[in-house]
């Protein structure tokens, strides 16, 4: 069913397999198994991948209702069975690319203000935060991408970020205020070793492909990226917030890449405990006090 939902979301079996870190035949066999069970076609081929059939839409609606019912029932049982002497727990999921920013901005102040609440911070690859939220492994998802499969979500804009070409301040490009596609040519580039929301898709719209760039390094080590960028050995493509404290590096926003909005999501169809409600209230206040903060909005 998870494979079906990913194909439904992406409308492409190959892309679904890539996102799920499995082979394409595994996903195809899973879809075929559901079709045999229900005796109907779920997808038809299209020029770009697949299109969902009417029967597939019915299966999707059924799964969405089952998921919401399961999550609501599980949450209620957990709350009823909680021991009175235990601290209430909140589980939040944050991607690897923004965990430092969000932990400093929101999590650490909340922990200090509410020592009676156990704030459990879980780190996920960027592409898996929403999946963890959908599986009810976390109560709040921090992601630039909206989780699918929910009819009732609330969200809060947490911060806005720009993808930037980061260069040593002694590098010639440091004299510019932004970077365009031509600036990427022939540079020794370093990239994050974890997926960044929409990065490759945006490049392709400009007819730029990762395999055509001179990428010499992919790593998730921020300290290594800082060392090599400051010394001028590489030019890194990173979210701007990651380098705001790198003294010898200048971040040139990529002129062709739209700003990324990182949101906090929660499911309002669930009955949240008082700790979760307090976290929502606290996060809303923190964000509204910031110049980039906005009120929560319903999707």
C-alpha positions as CSV (number, residue, x, y, z in Angstrom):
1,X,0.0,0.0,0.0
2,X,2.9,2.4,0.7
3,X,4.3,1.7,-2.8
4,X,0.9,2.4,-4.3
5,X,0.7,5.7,-2.4
6,X,4.1,6.8,-3.7
7,X,3.2,5.9,-7.3
8,X,-0.1,7.8,-6.8
9,X,1.8,10.8,-5.6
10,X,4.6,10.9,-8.2
11,X,2.6,9.4,-11.2
12,X,5.7,7.5,-12.2
13,X,6.9,4.0,-11.1
14,X,10.6,4.7,-11.6
15,X,10.5,7.9,-9.6
16,X,8.5,6.1,-6.8
17,X,11.1,3.3,-6.7
18,X,13.9,5.8,-6.4
19,X,12.1,7.8,-3.6
20,X,11.5,4.5,-1.7
21,X,15.1,3.2,-2.2
22,X,13.9,0.0,-3.9
23,X,14.1,-1.3,-7.4
24,X,11.4,-0.6,-10.0
25,X,10.3,-4.3,-10.3
26,X,9.6,-4.3,-6.5
27,X,7.2,-1.5,-6.9
28,X,5.6,-2.9,-10.1
29,X,5.0,-6.3,-8.3
30,X,3.4,-4.5,-5.4
31,X,1.0,-2.7,-7.7
32,X,0.2,-5.9,-9.6
33,X,-0.5,-7.7,-6.3
34,X,-3.1,-5.0,-5.3
35,X,-4.6,-5.2,-8.8
36,X,-5.0,-8.9,-8.5
37,X,-6.5,-8.6,-5.0
38,X,-9.2,-6.0,-6.1
39,X,-9.6,-7.3,-9.7
40,X,-9.1,-3.9,-11.3
41,X,-6.5,-1.7,-13.0
42,X,-5.1,1.0,-10.7
43,X,-2.9,2.9,-13.3
44,X,-2.6,3.3,-17.0
45,X,0.5,4.3,-18.9
46,X,1.0,7.9,-20.0
47,X,3.8,9.7,-21.8
48,X,5.4,10.8,-18.6
49,X,4.7,7.8,-16.4
50,X,1.2,6.6,-15.3
51,X,-2.2,8.0,-14.7
52,X,-4.5,6.8,-11.9
53,X,-7.8,5.1,-12.9
54,X,-11.1,5.6,-11.2
55,X,-10.6,2.4,-9.3
56,X,-7.2,3.7,-8.2
57,X,-8.8,6.9,-6.9
58,X,-11.2,4.8,-4.8
59,X,-8.3,2.8,-3.4
60,X,-6.4,6.0,-2.5
61,X,-9.5,7.4,-0.7
62,X,-9.9,4.2,1.2
63,X,-6.3,4.2,2.3
64,X,-6.5,7.9,3.4
65,X,-9.5,7.1,5.6
66,X,-7.9,4.0,7.0
67,X,-4.7,6.0,7.8
68,X,-6.6,8.7,9.6
69,X,-8.6,6.2,11.6
70,X,-5.5,4.2,12.5
71,X,-3.6,7.3,13.7
72,X,-6.5,8.7,15.7
73,X,-7.1,5.3,17.4
74,X,-3.5,4.8,18.1
75,X,-3.1,8.3,19.6
76,X,-6.1,7.8,21.8
77,X,-4.8,4.5,23.1
78,X,-1.4,5.9,23.8
79,X,-2.9,8.8,25.7
80,X,-5.2,6.6,27.7
81,X,-2.3,4.3,28.6
82,X,0.2,6.9,29.6
83,X,1.4,6.7,33.2
84,X,0.6,9.8,35.3
85,X,4.2,10.1,36.5
86,X,5.7,10.2,32.9
87,X,6.5,13.4,31.2
88,X,4.3,14.0,28.1
89,X,6.3,13.4,24.9
90,X,6.3,15.3,21.6
91,X,8.0,13.7,18.6
92,X,9.2,16.0,15.9
93,X,11.0,15.1,12.7
94,X,13.5,17.4,11.1
95,X,15.6,16.9,7.9
96,X,19.4,16.8,8.0
97,X,19.8,19.9,6.0
98,X,17.9,22.2,8.5
99,X,18.2,20.5,11.9
100,X,20.8,22.9,13.2
101,X,18.7,26.0,12.3
102,X,15.5,24.6,13.7
103,X,17.0,23.2,16.8
104,X,18.5,26.5,17.7
105,X,15.5,28.6,16.6
106,X,12.7,26.6,18.1
107,X,13.6,23.3,19.9
108,X,16.2,24.5,22.4
109,X,14.2,27.5,23.6
110,X,11.1,25.2,24.0
111,X,13.1,22.7,26.0
112,X,14.3,25.4,28.3
113,X,10.9,26.9,28.7
114,X,9.2,23.6,29.3
115,X,11.4,21.2,31.1
116,X,8.3,19.2,32.1
117,X,7.8,18.1,28.5
118,X,9.9,15.5,26.7
119,X,10.7,16.9,23.3
120,X,12.0,14.0,21.2
121,X,13.8,15.3,18.1
122,X,14.3,12.7,15.3
123,X,16.5,13.4,12.3
124,X,15.6,12.1,8.8
125,X,16.8,12.4,5.3
126,X,15.0,15.2,3.6
127,X,12.9,12.9,1.4
128,X,11.7,10.8,4.4
129,X,10.4,13.3,6.9
130,X,6.9,13.3,5.3
131,X,6.9,9.5,5.1
132,X,7.7,9.3,8.8
133,X,4.8,11.7,9.5
134,X,2.5,9.7,7.4
135,X,3.4,6.5,9.3
136,X,2.7,8.4,12.6
137,X,6.3,8.0,13.7
138,X,6.3,11.7,14.5
139,X,3.7,14.3,15.7
140,X,5.2,17.2,13.8
141,X,7.0,17.3,10.5
142,X,9.4,20.1,9.6
143,X,9.7,20.0,5.8
144,X,9.7,22.2,2.7
145,X,7.3,19.6,1.2
146,X,3.7,19.1,2.2
147,X,2.9,15.6,3.4
148,X,0.4,13.8,1.1
149,X,-2.6,11.6,2.0
150,X,-4.1,13.9,4.6
151,X,-7.4,15.8,4.3
152,X,-6.8,18.0,7.4
153,X,-3.4,19.6,7.9
154,X,-2.3,22.7,9.7
155,X,1.0,24.3,8.8
156,X,3.2,27.1,10.1
157,X,5.9,28.9,8.1
158,X,9.1,28.5,10.1
159,X,11.7,30.1,8.0
160,X,12.6,30.9,4.4
161,X,15.9,30.0,2.8
162,X,17.8,30.4,-0.5
163,X,20.1,28.0,-2.3
164,X,23.4,29.6,-2.7
165,X,26.8,29.2,-4.4
166,X,29.2,29.5,-1.5
167,X,32.7,30.7,-2.3
168,X,35.8,31.8,-0.4
169,X,35.8,35.6,0.1
170,X,39.1,35.6,-1.8
171,X,37.5,33.9,-4.8
172,X,36.8,36.2,-7.8
173,X,33.0,35.4,-7.8
174,X,32.8,36.8,-4.3
175,X,32.5,40.3,-5.8
176,X,29.1,39.4,-7.1
177,X,25.8,39.6,-5.2
178,X,24.2,36.5,-6.8
179,X,25.1,33.6,-9.1
180,X,23.5,32.5,-12.3
181,X,23.7,29.3,-14.3
182,X,26.8,30.4,-16.2
183,X,28.7,30.8,-12.9
184,X,28.4,27.1,-12.2
185,X,30.2,26.1,-15.4
186,X,33.7,24.6,-14.8
187,X,33.8,25.3,-11.1
188,X,34.9,22.6,-8.7
189,X,31.6,22.1,-7.0
190,X,30.8,20.4,-3.7
191,X,27.2,19.3,-3.0
192,X,25.4,18.0,0.1
193,X,25.3,14.2,0.2
194,X,21.6,14.3,1.1
195,X,18.7,15.4,-1.2
196,X,17.7,19.1,-1.2
197,X,14.1,19.8,-2.1
198,X,13.6,20.3,-5.8
199,X,17.3,21.1,-6.5
200,X,17.8,18.7,-9.5
201,X,14.3,19.5,-10.9
202,X,15.1,23.2,-10.9
203,X,18.4,22.6,-12.6
204,X,16.7,20.6,-15.3
205,X,14.3,23.4,-16.1
206,X,17.4,25.4,-17.0
207,X,18.8,22.6,-19.1
208,X,21.5,22.0,-16.5
209,X,22.1,18.4,-15.3
210,X,24.1,17.3,-12.2
211,X,26.2,14.9,-14.3
212,X,27.3,17.7,-16.6
213,X,28.6,19.9,-13.7
214,X,32.1,19.5,-12.3
215,X,31.0,17.9,-9.0
216,X,34.2,16.9,-7.2
217,X,32.6,16.2,-3.8
218,X,29.4,15.0,-2.2
219,X,29.3,14.9,1.6
220,X,27.0,15.5,4.5
221,X,29.9,16.8,6.6
222,X,29.3,20.5,7.2
223,X,32.8,20.9,8.7
224,X,34.5,19.4,5.7
225,X,32.5,21.6,3.3
226,X,33.4,24.7,5.4
227,X,37.1,23.9,5.4
228,X,37.3,23.2,1.7
229,X,35.2,26.2,0.7
230,X,37.0,28.7,3.0
231,X,40.3,27.5,1.5
232,X,39.0,28.0,-2.1
233,X,39.5,24.4,-3.1
234,X,35.8,24.0,-3.9
235,X,32.7,26.1,-4.3
236,X,29.7,24.6,-2.4
237,X,26.0,24.7,-3.3
238,X,24.2,24.9,0.0
239,X,21.2,26.4,1.7
240,X,22.1,29.9,2.8
241,X,21.3,29.3,6.5
242,X,24.0,26.6,6.7
243,X,26.8,29.1,6.0
244,X,25.5,32.2,7.8
245,X,28.3,31.8,10.5
246,X,31.1,30.8,8.1
247,X,33.3,33.9,8.5
248,X,35.5,33.4,5.3
249,X,32.7,32.4,3.0
250,X,30.3,34.5,0.9
251,X,26.9,33.0,-0.1
252,X,25.7,34.1,-3.5
253,X,22.0,33.3,-3.9
254,X,21.3,31.3,-7.0
255,X,19.2,33.7,-9.2
256,X,17.4,30.9,-10.9
257,X,16.4,29.0,-7.8
258,X,13.2,30.1,-5.9
259,X,13.3,30.6,-2.1
260,X,12.5,27.5,-0.1
261,X,9.8,27.8,2.7
262,X,10.3,25.3,5.6
263,X,7.0,24.5,7.3
264,X,5.9,22.8,10.4
265,X,3.0,20.4,9.7
266,X,0.6,18.6,12.1
267,X,-2.6,16.6,11.6
268,X,-5.7,18.4,13.1
269,X,-7.8,15.2,12.7
270,X,-6.0,13.7,15.7
271,X,-6.7,14.6,19.3
272,X,-3.4,16.1,20.5
273,X,-2.3,16.0,24.1
274,X,-1.8,19.2,26.1
275,X,2.0,19.1,25.4
276,X,1.5,19.1,21.7
277,X,-1.0,22.0,21.9
278,X,1.5,23.9,24.0
279,X,4.2,23.3,21.3
280,X,1.9,24.6,18.6
281,X,1.2,27.7,20.7
282,X,4.8,28.2,21.5
283,X,6.0,27.8,17.8
284,X,3.3,30.1,16.6
285,X,4.4,32.8,19.0
286,X,8.1,32.4,18.2
287,X,7.3,32.7,14.4
288,X,5.0,35.6,14.8
289,X,7.7,37.5,16.7
290,X,10.1,37.1,13.8
291,X,10.1,39.3,10.7
292,X,9.6,36.2,8.5
293,X,7.0,34.5,10.7
294,X,3.4,34.1,9.6
295,X,0.2,32.8,11.1
296,X,-0.6,29.1,10.7
297,X,-2.8,28.3,7.8
298,X,-5.0,25.3,7.0
299,X,-4.5,23.1,4.0
